[in-house]
Amino acid sequence: MGDPLTRANPAAAVVAAPVRRRRIPLTWSLAGGTALIGAVAGTWQLTLGPGGVPWILGTLAAGVAGWRLIRMISDIRSQRWGIDVLAVLAVASTMVVGEWWAAWVITLMMTGGDALEDFASRRAHREIQSLMERAPRQAFRVLPDGSTVEVLVDEVAVGDVVLVRPGDLVPVDGTLLEDRAAFDLSSVSGESLPETLTRGAQIPSGAVATTVPARVACTAPARLSEYQRIVDAVGAAAGSRSRFVRLSDRIAVPFTVVALLIAAAAWLITGEFLRFAEVLVVATPCPLLIAAPAAFVAGMGRTARAGLVAKNAEVLERIAAVRTAAFDKTGTLTGGAPMVAGVEPADGVDADRLLALAAAAESLSAHALAAPIVAAAAERGLRLPALSAVAEVPGDGMRAKAEGAELRVGSAAFTGAPLAQPIAGVVAVTVSLGGRGMGRILLRDPLRSDAAATIAGLHEDGIEQIVMLTGDDAGTARAVAALVGIDRFDARLRPEQKAAVVKELLPRPVLMVGDGINDVLVLASADVGVAVSRSGLGAVGESADAVIVTDRLGALLDARRIARRTRRIARQSVWFGVLVSVGLMAVATTGVLPPIFGALAQEAVDVLTILNALRAARAPQ
């Protein structure tokens, strides 16, 4: 079958990296290596005696603890305090008193927790990566003799002319060389319906040609295009996000302080450092290392089945904590494709006849407004009249002979039909026959069927403010906001303006949902960016933290509810483990719990907390 990227985009085969053998991630190697070395040490001890075991387990524990120490120092410099502090101290103390197997158990828990989170994160990234096929990668350069040659988009220079076929993305910013041509700008500007442009119009990269092949003169190389400018801003936007403290890290600091105080008190009272190590062994934050990640990894699997793929466990934690949600309009709250909203015949004209005439002409057109008109006629079971001398006038409409007279379908100026009152968010396709206005067909970008229910559900689920940010006009935005129950809206926004609004929204954290190239920057600026998958994602998916991979906007509401339930289960698991660990610490101060038995007791606690955490994989009741 081949790689999906090269099937969707032939030029990708030219730029794709050579096939390489998949490498095993470091976290997986460390976890697997820790388990394997433990098995080797156990076999050694059973067959050859304990002589080499300290060297085997000590080297392993020292290496892993040193690696975590380096990471811990980096976190502290960044003013982030996590669970590594207590884990490293526990490993070090058990090694000092010669409790090598206890050190191994702690090491296995550290590496296992890392591997678990990394596994879920990589799986999510693979699912999202398979959708990222939208970015323009090739272009058809027009040669002086009029022929075309396919080249990589980076090879297109200023002044070169490229041919954009219907359905293709404009690969570079440029100037239209055709007299008239229609383009879908929804993924760039937020305009919901195609726009007819004339010779000399500036076209941003990422727009889609909708009618006829169009020649575009390149005005900026790909690296300086509108598309690339937005992509380049993503890194800085993501770096400016408000800091989010994970559940395990919030509990880790007080837990570490309590454990160290108890261990130090036991050491000072008894004068035995062994007592210090015994306390730290049962104080090892395995519930924090394993329980919380296990719950959120299980929750990630559940949200993926509901239609939303999160890139990592922290994203799910952020979704659970969100207090403000913002939505793009076109392609997010709406379907992103026009549909017939009404048929308005002139006096004395039958509505079905009007629609049949229009559909007959549009059935031979590649315009984005043609398909919904033809579909509407098919739904009514209409018989289309025979046409002759059919011709498409780019940017104006269709012309043909029908019933012995000239039929025109398109703009009011083209058909000569009388102008009617415009309606916000609606495009009118007019029809004339023999110079007489027959009426008009109204098309609009319809709301998603579950948009209003999703917004209402988010309000009920604790979202305090919901806003809509769109590049469309204020009239259309106002109508959509009223229909779906949006609290406020901002219209006519460019990408950088959307990002600026999101940065100022309160209360935080803020979630943003969008689908187009114009949403790349704002998705990266939000605390949680969620992309809606349509034909592909490209930079949109790269900038997002999660992707809705179904046609249901309600997948976001499902994910929010699953995330909140997952957070609740994680808290239960962590606090159960922490409280039992505190009890075991109290027992360890008496000296009746040797380190190896303390480690085994802690393992029993871990199993219970993990089993409870995995409840997050089940569907919410």
C-alpha positions as CSV (number, residue, x, y, z in Angstrom):
1,M,0.0,0.0,0.0
2,G,2.8,2.4,0.7
3,D,3.2,5.2,3.1
4,P,0.0,7.3,3.5
5,L,2.1,10.5,3.2
6,T,3.5,9.6,-0.2
7,R,0.2,8.3,-1.5
8,A,-1.5,11.7,-0.6
9,N,1.5,13.7,-1.8
10,P,3.8,12.3,-4.5
11,A,6.5,14.9,-3.8
12,A,6.8,13.6,-0.2
13,A,8.5,10.5,-1.7
14,V,11.3,12.8,-2.9
15,V,11.8,14.5,0.5
16,A,11.0,11.6,2.8
17,A,13.9,10.4,4.9
18,P,15.4,7.0,4.2
19,V,13.7,4.1,5.8
20,R,15.5,3.4,9.1
21,R,15.1,0.7,11.6
22,R,12.9,1.9,14.5
23,R,15.0,2.6,17.6
24,I,13.9,1.6,21.0
25,P,13.3,4.7,23.2
26,L,15.6,5.3,26.1
27,T,12.9,5.1,28.7
28,W,11.8,1.7,27.4
29,S,15.4,0.5,27.3
30,L,16.0,1.6,30.9
31,A,12.9,-0.1,32.2
32,G,13.6,-3.3,30.3
33,G,17.2,-3.2,31.3
34,T,16.4,-2.7,34.9
35,A,14.0,-5.7,34.9
36,L,16.6,-7.9,33.0
37,I,19.5,-7.0,35.3
38,G,17.3,-7.8,38.3
39,A,16.6,-11.2,36.8
40,V,20.3,-11.7,36.1
41,A,21.2,-10.7,39.7
42,G,18.6,-13.0,41.1
43,T,19.8,-15.9,39.0
44,W,23.4,-15.1,40.1
45,Q,22.4,-15.1,43.8
46,L,20.6,-18.4,43.6
47,T,23.3,-20.2,41.6
48,L,26.6,-18.6,42.5
49,G,25.8,-16.9,45.8
50,P,25.4,-13.2,46.7
51,G,29.0,-12.2,46.0
52,G,28.5,-10.3,42.7
53,V,25.0,-9.1,43.4
54,P,26.0,-5.8,45.1
55,W,28.2,-4.9,42.2
56,I,25.5,-5.7,39.6
57,L,22.6,-4.0,41.4
58,G,24.7,-1.2,42.8
59,T,26.0,-0.2,39.3
60,L,22.5,-0.2,37.9
61,A,21.0,1.8,40.8
62,A,23.8,4.3,40.8
63,G,23.5,4.8,37.0
64,V,19.8,5.4,37.1
65,A,19.9,7.5,40.2
66,G,22.7,9.6,38.6
67,W,20.6,10.1,35.5
68,R,17.6,11.2,37.5
69,L,19.8,13.5,39.6
70,I,20.9,15.3,36.5
71,R,17.3,15.7,35.5
72,M,16.3,16.8,39.0
73,I,19.0,19.5,39.1
74,S,17.7,20.8,35.7
75,D,14.2,20.9,37.1
76,I,15.3,22.8,40.2
77,R,17.1,25.4,38.2
78,S,13.8,25.9,36.3
79,Q,12.0,26.2,39.7
80,R,10.2,22.9,39.2
81,W,10.2,20.5,42.2
82,G,9.0,17.0,41.4
83,I,9.1,13.5,42.7
84,D,12.7,12.8,41.7
85,V,14.2,14.2,45.0
86,L,12.8,11.6,47.3
87,A,13.3,8.7,44.8
88,V,17.0,9.6,44.4
89,L,17.5,9.9,48.2
90,A,15.8,6.6,48.7
91,V,18.1,4.8,46.2
92,A,21.2,6.5,47.7
93,S,20.3,5.6,51.3
94,T,19.5,2.0,50.6
95,M,22.9,1.7,48.8
96,V,24.7,3.2,51.7
97,V,23.3,0.6,54.1
98,G,23.9,-2.2,51.6
99,E,20.2,-3.0,50.8
100,W,20.8,-3.7,47.1
101,W,17.5,-5.4,46.4
102,A,15.5,-2.5,47.9
103,A,17.5,-0.1,45.7
104,W,16.6,-2.3,42.7
105,V,12.9,-2.2,43.5
106,I,12.9,1.6,43.7
107,T,14.9,1.8,40.5
108,L,12.4,-0.4,38.7
109,M,9.5,1.8,39.8
110,M,11.3,4.9,38.6
111,T,12.1,3.5,35.1
112,G,8.7,1.8,34.8
113,G,6.8,5.0,35.5
114,D,8.8,6.8,32.8
115,A,8.3,4.1,30.3
116,L,4.6,4.0,30.9
117,E,4.1,7.7,30.2
118,D,6.5,7.6,27.2
119,F,4.7,4.7,25.7
120,A,1.3,6.4,25.8
121,S,2.8,9.7,24.5
122,R,4.5,8.0,21.5
123,R,1.4,6.1,20.6
124,A,-0.6,9.3,20.6
125,H,2.0,11.1,18.5
126,R,1.9,8.3,15.9
127,E,-1.9,8.6,15.7
128,I,-1.7,12.3,15.2
129,Q,1.2,12.1,12.8
130,S,-0.8,10.0,10.5
131,L,-3.2,12.9,10.0
132,M,-0.5,15.5,9.2
133,E,-0.6,15.5,5.4
134,R,-1.9,19.0,4.7
135,A,1.1,21.3,4.4
136,P,2.0,22.3,0.8
137,R,5.1,20.3,-0.1
138,Q,5.2,20.5,-3.9
139,A,4.2,22.8,-6.7
140,F,3.6,22.7,-10.5
141,R,5.9,25.3,-12.0
142,V,4.9,26.7,-15.4
143,L,7.6,26.7,-18.0
144,P,8.0,29.3,-20.7
145,D,6.4,27.0,-23.3
146,G,3.3,26.6,-21.1
147,S,4.1,23.1,-19.9
148,T,4.5,22.3,-16.2
149,V,7.0,20.5,-14.1
150,E,6.6,19.3,-10.5
151,V,9.1,20.7,-8.1
152,L,9.5,20.9,-4.3
153,V,7.9,23.9,-2.9
154,D,11.2,25.2,-1.6
155,E,12.5,25.4,-5.2
156,V,9.8,28.0,-6.2
157,A,11.5,31.4,-6.5
158,V,10.0,34.9,-6.6
159,G,8.6,35.6,-10.1
160,D,8.1,31.9,-10.9
161,V,4.6,31.0,-12.0
162,V,2.9,28.0,-10.5
163,L,-0.3,26.2,-11.6
164,V,-2.8,25.5,-8.9
165,R,-5.4,22.8,-9.9
166,P,-8.9,22.6,-8.4
167,G,-8.7,21.1,-5.0
168,D,-4.9,21.9,-4.6
169,L,-3.5,24.2,-2.0
170,V,-1.7,27.3,-3.1
171,P,1.9,26.4,-2.2
172,V,3.4,29.9,-1.9
173,D,2.1,33.5,-1.5
174,G,1.4,34.9,-4.9
175,T,-0.6,37.1,-7.3
176,L,-3.4,35.7,-9.4
177,L,-2.8,35.8,-13.1
178,E,-6.2,34.6,-14.2
179,D,-9.1,37.1,-15.0
180,R,-11.3,35.4,-12.3
181,A,-10.9,32.3,-10.1
182,A,-12.5,31.1,-6.9
183,F,-10.6,30.1,-3.8
184,D,-11.5,28.5,-0.5
185,L,-9.9,30.8,2.1
186,S,-11.5,29.2,5.2
187,S,-8.4,27.6,6.5
188,V,-6.4,30.9,6.2
189,S,-8.9,33.7,6.9
190,G,-11.8,32.0,8.5
191,E,-14.2,33.0,5.7
192,S,-16.7,30.1,5.5
193,L,-17.6,30.2,1.8
194,P,-15.4,30.4,-1.3
195,E,-14.4,33.8,-2.6
196,T,-14.1,34.9,-6.2
197,L,-10.8,36.8,-6.9
198,T,-9.8,38.8,-10.0
199,R,-6.5,39.3,-11.8
200,G,-3.9,40.9,-9.5
201,A,-5.4,39.7,-6.3
202,Q,-3.0,38.5,-3.6
203,I,-3.5,34.9,-2.6
204,P,-1.9,33.5,0.7
205,S,-0.4,30.1,0.7
206,G,-2.7,27.5,2.2
207,A,-5.8,28.7,0.2
208,V,-7.5,26.1,-2.0
209,A,-8.4,26.5,-5.7
210,T,-12.1,25.5,-6.1
211,T,-13.1,26.1,-9.8
212,V,-10.5,26.1,-12.6
213,P,-6.7,25.7,-12.8
214,A,-5.3,29.0,-11.8
215,R,-1.8,30.5,-12.5
216,V,-0.2,32.3,-9.6
217,A,3.0,34.3,-9.7
218,C,5.1,33.7,-6.6
219,T,5.7,36.9,-4.5
220,A,7.6,35.3,-1.6
221,P,9.5,32.0,-1.3
222,A,8.0,29.3,0.8
223,R,10.2,30.0,3.8
224,L,8.7,33.6,4.0
225,S,5.1,32.7,3.1
226,E,2.0,33.4,5.1
227,Y,1.8,29.8,6.0
228,Q,5.4,29.6,7.2
229,R,5.2,32.8,9.1
230,I,2.4,31.4,11.2
231,V,4.3,28.2,11.7
232,D,7.4,30.0,12.8
233,A,5.5,31.9,15.5
234,V,4.2,28.6,17.0
235,G,7.4,27.9,19.0
236,A,7.4,31.2,20.8
237,A,3.7,31.0,21.5
238,A,3.9,27.6,23.0
239,G,6.8,28.7,25.2
240,S,4.8,31.5,26.6
241,R,2.0,29.3,28.0
242,S,1.2,29.6,31.7
243,R,3.0,27.0,33.7
244,F,1.0,24.0,34.8
245,V,1.9,21.9,37.8
246,R,1.0,18.3,37.5
247,L,-0.9,16.4,40.3
248,S,2.1,14.3,41.2
249,D,4.5,17.3,41.4
250,R,2.0,19.2,43.6
251,I,1.9,16.4,46.2
252,A,5.6,15.5,45.8
253,V,7.0,18.5,47.7
254,P,5.0,18.2,51.0
255,F,5.3,14.4,50.8
256,T,9.1,14.7,50.5
257,V,9.3,17.1,53.4
258,V,7.2,14.8,55.7
259,A,9.2,11.7,54.7
260,L,12.6,13.4,55.3
261,L,11.4,14.8,58.7
262,I,10.3,11.3,59.8
263,A,13.4,9.6,58.6
264,A,15.7,12.2,60.2
265,A,13.8,12.0,63.5
266,A,14.2,8.2,63.5
267,W,17.9,8.5,62.8
268,L,18.5,11.2,65.4
269,I,16.5,9.3,68.1
270,T,18.1,5.9,67.5
271,G,21.5,7.1,66.2
272,E,21.3,4.5,63.5
273,F,21.5,5.5,59.8
274,L,19.8,2.2,58.9
275,R,16.6,3.6,60.4
276,F,16.8,6.6,58.1
277,A,17.1,4.2,55.1
278,E,14.3,2.0,56.4
279,V,11.9,4.9,56.5
280,L,12.9,6.2,53.1
281,V,12.3,2.8,51.5
282,V,8.7,2.7,52.4
283,A,8.5,6.4,51.7
284,T,9.5,5.9,48.1
285,P,6.9,7.9,46.1
286,C,5.9,4.9,43.9
287,P,2.2,5.9,44.0
288,L,3.3,9.3,42.5
289,L,5.7,7.6,40.1
290,I,3.2,5.0,38.9
291,A,-0.4,5.6,40.0
292,A,-1.0,9.1,38.5
293,P,0.7,8.2,35.2
294,A,-1.2,4.9,35.0
295,A,-4.5,6.7,35.6
296,F,-3.9,9.3,32.9
297,V,-2.5,6.8,30.4
298,A,-5.7,4.8,30.9
299,G,-7.7,7.9,30.5
300,M,-5.8,8.8,27.3
301,G,-6.9,5.4,25.9
302,R,-10.5,6.1,26.9
303,T,-10.5,9.6,25.2
304,A,-9.0,8.1,22.1
305,R,-11.9,5.7,21.8
306,A,-14.2,8.6,22.3
307,G,-12.6,10.4,19.4
308,L,-10.0,12.7,20.9
309,V,-6.3,11.8,20.8
310,A,-4.1,13.6,23.4
311,K,-0.4,13.8,22.9
312,N,0.6,13.0,26.5
313,A,-0.8,12.5,30.0
314,E,-0.3,16.2,31.0
315,V,-2.7,17.3,28.2
316,L,-5.4,15.2,29.9
317,E,-4.7,16.9,33.2
318,R,-4.9,20.3,31.6
319,I,-8.2,19.4,29.9
320,A,-9.6,18.4,33.3
321,A,-8.5,21.8,34.8
322,V,-9.8,24.0,32.0
323,R,-12.1,26.9,33.1
324,T,-12.4,28.9,29.8
325,A,-13.0,27.5,26.3
326,A,-12.6,29.3,23.0
327,F,-13.7,28.0,19.5
328,D,-13.0,28.9,16.0
329,K,-16.2,29.1,13.8
330,T,-15.6,27.8,10.3
331,G,-14.9,24.0,10.3
332,T,-15.1,23.8,14.1
333,L,-18.6,24.9,15.2
334,T,-19.7,24.7,11.5
335,G,-19.2,21.9,9.1
336,G,-16.8,23.9,6.9
337,A,-18.7,23.1,3.7
338,P,-21.7,25.0,2.2
339,M,-25.2,23.4,2.1
340,V,-28.5,24.6,0.5
341,A,-30.3,26.6,3.2
342,G,-33.3,27.6,1.1
343,V,-34.8,27.9,-2.4
344,E,-36.5,31.3,-3.2
345,P,-38.3,31.2,-6.6
346,A,-39.6,34.3,-8.3
347,D,-43.3,34.9,-8.6
348,G,-44.9,32.2,-10.8
349,V,-41.8,29.9,-10.7
350,D,-42.0,26.5,-9.1
351,A,-39.3,25.9,-6.5
352,D,-38.4,22.4,-7.8
353,R,-38.1,23.7,-11.3
354,L,-35.7,26.5,-10.1
355,L,-33.6,24.0,-8.2
356,A,-33.6,21.5,-11.1
357,L,-32.4,24.1,-13.6
358,A,-29.6,25.2,-11.3
359,A,-28.5,21.6,-10.5
360,A,-28.4,20.7,-14.2
361,A,-25.9,23.5,-14.9
362,E,-23.9,23.0,-11.7
363,S,-23.6,19.3,-12.2
364,L,-21.0,20.2,-14.9
365,S,-19.1,22.7,-12.6
366,A,-16.1,22.2,-10.3
367,H,-17.1,25.2,-8.1
368,A,-17.4,24.5,-4.3
369,L,-21.1,25.8,-4.4
370,A,-22.0,23.4,-7.2
371,A,-22.0,20.1,-5.3
372,P,-24.5,21.1,-2.6
373,I,-26.9,22.4,-5.2
374,V,-26.7,19.1,-7.1
375,A,-27.0,17.1,-3.8
376,A,-30.1,19.1,-2.8
377,A,-31.8,18.3,-6.2
378,A,-30.9,14.6,-5.8
379,E,-32.4,14.6,-2.2
380,R,-35.7,15.8,-3.7
381,G,-35.6,13.3,-6.5
382,L,-35.7,16.0,-9.2
383,R,-35.3,15.1,-12.8
384,L,-32.7,17.5,-14.4
385,P,-33.5,19.1,-17.7
386,A,-31.2,18.4,-20.7
387,L,-28.7,21.1,-21.5
388,S,-26.6,22.0,-24.5
389,A,-23.8,24.5,-25.2
390,V,-22.7,24.4,-21.6
391,A,-19.8,26.7,-20.6
392,E,-18.3,27.8,-17.3
393,V,-17.4,31.4,-16.9
394,P,-14.7,31.4,-14.2
395,G,-15.7,33.6,-11.2
396,D,-19.2,34.3,-12.6
397,G,-21.1,31.0,-13.1
398,M,-22.5,28.6,-15.7
399,R,-24.1,29.3,-19.1
400,A,-26.1,26.8,-21.2
401,K,-29.1,26.3,-23.4
402,A,-32.2,24.9,-21.7
403,E,-35.8,24.7,-22.9
404,G,-34.8,26.7,-26.0
405,A,-33.5,29.7,-24.0
406,E,-30.2,30.8,-22.4
407,L,-29.8,29.6,-18.9
408,R,-27.5,31.4,-16.5
409,V,-26.6,30.3,-13.0
410,G,-24.3,32.3,-10.8
411,S,-23.9,35.8,-9.4
412,A,-26.6,38.4,-9.7
413,A,-24.5,40.5,-12.0
414,F,-23.9,37.5,-14.3
415,T,-27.5,36.3,-14.5
416,G,-29.0,39.8,-14.6
417,A,-31.4,38.8,-11.8
418,P,-32.7,41.6,-9.5
419,L,-30.6,42.1,-6.4
420,A,-32.3,40.9,-3.2
421,Q,-31.6,41.7,0.5
422,P,-28.4,40.1,1.5
423,I,-28.4,37.7,4.5
424,A,-25.5,37.5,6.9
425,G,-23.5,34.3,6.4
426,V,-25.5,33.3,3.3
427,V,-24.4,33.1,-0.3
428,A,-27.0,33.5,-3.0
429,V,-26.8,31.7,-6.4
430,T,-29.2,33.3,-8.8
431,V,-30.8,31.7,-11.9
432,S,-32.1,33.3,-15.1
433,L,-33.7,31.7,-18.1
434,G,-34.1,33.7,-21.3
435,G,-33.2,36.9,-19.5
436,R,-35.9,36.4,-16.9
437,G,-34.9,36.1,-13.2
438,M,-36.1,32.7,-11.9
439,G,-35.1,33.2,-8.3
440,R,-32.2,32.3,-6.1
441,I,-30.8,29.4,-4.0
442,L,-29.4,30.2,-0.6
443,L,-26.3,28.4,0.7
444,R,-24.7,28.6,4.1
445,D,-22.0,26.8,6.1
446,P,-24.3,24.8,8.5
447,L,-23.7,24.3,12.2
448,R,-22.4,20.9,13.3
449,S,-25.4,19.0,14.5
450,D,-24.0,18.6,18.0
451,A,-22.4,22.1,18.4
452,A,-25.1,23.5,20.6
453,A,-25.3,20.4,22.8
454,T,-21.5,20.4,23.2
455,I,-21.4,24.0,24.3
456,A,-24.3,23.5,26.8
457,G,-22.6,20.3,28.1
458,L,-19.3,22.2,28.6
459,H,-21.1,24.9,30.6
460,E,-22.7,22.2,32.8
461,D,-19.4,20.5,33.2
462,G,-17.8,23.5,34.9
463,I,-16.5,25.6,32.0
464,E,-17.0,29.2,33.3
465,Q,-16.7,31.1,30.0
466,I,-17.0,30.1,26.3
467,V,-16.0,32.4,23.5
468,M,-15.8,32.3,19.7
469,L,-12.9,33.7,17.8
470,T,-13.4,34.0,14.0
471,G,-12.0,35.7,10.9
472,D,-15.6,35.8,9.5
473,D,-17.8,38.9,9.6
474,A,-19.6,40.1,12.8
475,G,-23.1,39.4,11.4
476,T,-22.3,35.8,10.7
477,A,-20.5,35.4,14.0
478,R,-23.4,36.9,16.0
479,A,-25.9,34.6,14.4
480,V,-23.7,31.5,15.1
481,A,-23.0,32.5,18.7
482,A,-26.7,33.0,19.4
483,L,-27.6,29.6,17.9
484,V,-25.0,27.6,19.9
485,G,-25.1,29.5,23.2
486,I,-21.7,31.2,23.0
487,D,-21.1,33.8,25.8
488,R,-19.1,36.3,23.6
489,F,-17.5,36.5,20.2
490,D,-14.7,38.4,18.4
491,A,-15.0,38.7,14.6
492,R,-12.7,39.7,11.7
493,L,-9.6,38.4,13.6
494,R,-6.3,37.7,12.0
495,P,-4.2,34.8,13.4
496,E,-2.0,37.0,15.6
497,Q,-5.1,38.8,16.9
498,K,-6.7,35.5,17.9
499,A,-3.6,34.5,19.8
500,A,-3.5,37.9,21.6
501,V,-7.1,37.5,22.7
502,V,-6.5,33.9,24.0
503,K,-3.5,35.1,26.1
504,E,-5.8,37.6,27.9
505,L,-8.7,35.3,28.5
506,L,-9.6,34.6,32.1
507,P,-10.1,32.4,34.1
508,R,-7.3,30.0,33.2
509,P,-6.5,27.4,32.0
510,V,-7.8,28.2,28.6
511,L,-8.7,25.6,25.9
512,M,-8.8,26.6,22.2
513,V,-10.4,24.5,19.4
514,G,-9.7,25.2,15.8
515,D,-9.1,23.5,12.4
516,G,-7.4,25.8,9.9
517,I,-4.0,27.2,9.1
518,N,-5.2,30.4,10.6
519,D,-5.6,28.6,13.9
520,V,-2.0,27.3,14.2
521,L,-0.8,30.2,16.2
522,V,-3.7,30.5,18.6
523,L,-3.7,26.7,19.3
524,A,-0.1,27.0,20.4
525,S,-0.9,30.1,22.5
526,A,-3.7,28.4,24.5
527,D,-3.0,26.3,27.6
528,V,-4.6,23.4,25.7
529,G,-4.9,23.5,21.9
530,V,-7.3,21.0,20.3
531,A,-7.3,20.6,16.5
532,V,-10.3,19.4,14.6
533,S,-9.3,16.9,11.8
534,R,-10.8,17.5,8.4
535,S,-8.9,16.6,5.2
536,G,-5.5,16.8,7.0
537,L,-3.7,18.7,9.7
538,G,-0.1,19.6,8.8
539,A,1.1,22.5,11.1
540,V,-2.3,22.6,12.8
541,G,-1.7,19.1,14.3
542,E,1.9,20.0,15.2
543,S,0.8,23.0,17.2
544,A,-2.1,21.3,18.9
545,D,-2.0,19.2,22.2
546,A,-4.8,17.0,21.1
547,V,-6.8,16.2,17.9
548,I,-10.4,15.4,17.5
549,V,-10.3,12.5,14.9
550,T,-14.0,12.1,14.5
551,D,-16.8,14.2,12.9
552,R,-18.4,14.7,16.4
553,L,-17.6,17.9,18.2
554,G,-19.1,16.1,21.2
555,A,-15.8,14.1,21.4
556,L,-14.4,17.2,23.2
557,L,-17.2,17.1,25.8
558,D,-16.7,13.3,26.3
559,A,-12.9,13.9,26.7
560,R,-13.5,16.6,29.3
561,R,-15.7,14.4,31.3
562,I,-13.3,11.5,31.0
563,A,-10.4,13.8,32.0
564,R,-12.2,15.0,35.1
565,R,-13.1,11.4,36.1
566,T,-9.5,10.3,35.4
567,R,-8.1,13.2,37.6
568,R,-10.5,12.1,40.4
569,I,-9.3,8.5,40.2
570,A,-5.7,9.6,40.1
571,R,-6.1,11.7,43.2
572,Q,-7.8,8.8,45.0
573,S,-5.0,6.4,44.0
574,V,-2.2,8.8,45.0
575,W,-3.7,9.8,48.3
576,F,-4.4,6.2,49.2
577,G,-0.8,5.3,48.4
578,V,0.6,8.4,50.3
579,L,-1.5,7.8,53.4
580,V,-0.5,4.1,53.6
581,S,3.1,5.1,53.0
582,V,3.0,7.5,55.9
583,G,1.6,4.6,58.1
584,L,4.5,2.3,56.9
585,M,7.0,5.1,57.7
586,A,5.7,5.2,61.3
587,V,6.1,1.4,61.5
588,A,9.6,1.7,60.0
589,T,10.8,4.1,62.7
590,T,10.5,1.2,65.2
591,G,13.0,-0.9,63.3
592,V,10.7,-3.9,62.8
593,L,10.6,-3.4,59.0
594,P,13.9,-4.2,57.3
595,P,14.5,-2.4,54.0
596,I,13.7,-5.4,51.7
597,F,10.5,-6.1,53.5
598,G,9.7,-2.4,53.5
599,A,10.2,-2.4,49.7
600,L,8.0,-5.5,49.3
601,A,5.3,-3.8,51.5
602,Q,5.5,-0.7,49.3
603,E,5.1,-2.9,46.2
604,A,1.9,-4.3,47.6
605,V,0.7,-0.7,48.1
606,D,1.8,0.1,44.5
607,V,-0.2,-2.8,43.1
608,L,-3.4,-1.7,44.9
609,T,-3.0,1.9,43.8
610,I,-2.2,0.9,40.2
611,L,-5.3,-1.4,40.0
612,N,-7.4,1.5,41.3
613,A,-5.8,3.9,38.8
614,L,-6.6,1.6,35.9
615,R,-10.3,2.1,36.5
616,A,-9.9,5.3,34.4
617,A,-9.8,3.0,31.3
618,R,-13.4,2.1,31.8
619,A,-16.2,4.2,30.4
620,P,-17.7,6.8,32.7
621,Q,-21.0,5.8,34.3
